[in-house]
Amino acid sequence: MMPDLGKYAVDVLIAYAFGGALLAGIVAISLWQARRARQTLEEAEKE
């Protein structure tokens, strides 16, 4: 259920979408870096 935002509805929804996209990007980058670090450590342990 969405509250009535009046004339600011578009601005608020754009802000929510932008914030969600930023959050998703940060999570994706963190997961990518963790995977890369894990691979580097596994390669170092093999030596």
Protein Blocks (a to p, Z undefined) as FASTA:
>chain_A
ZZdekjmlmmmmmmmmmmmmmmmmmmmmmmmmmmmmmmmmmmmmmZZ
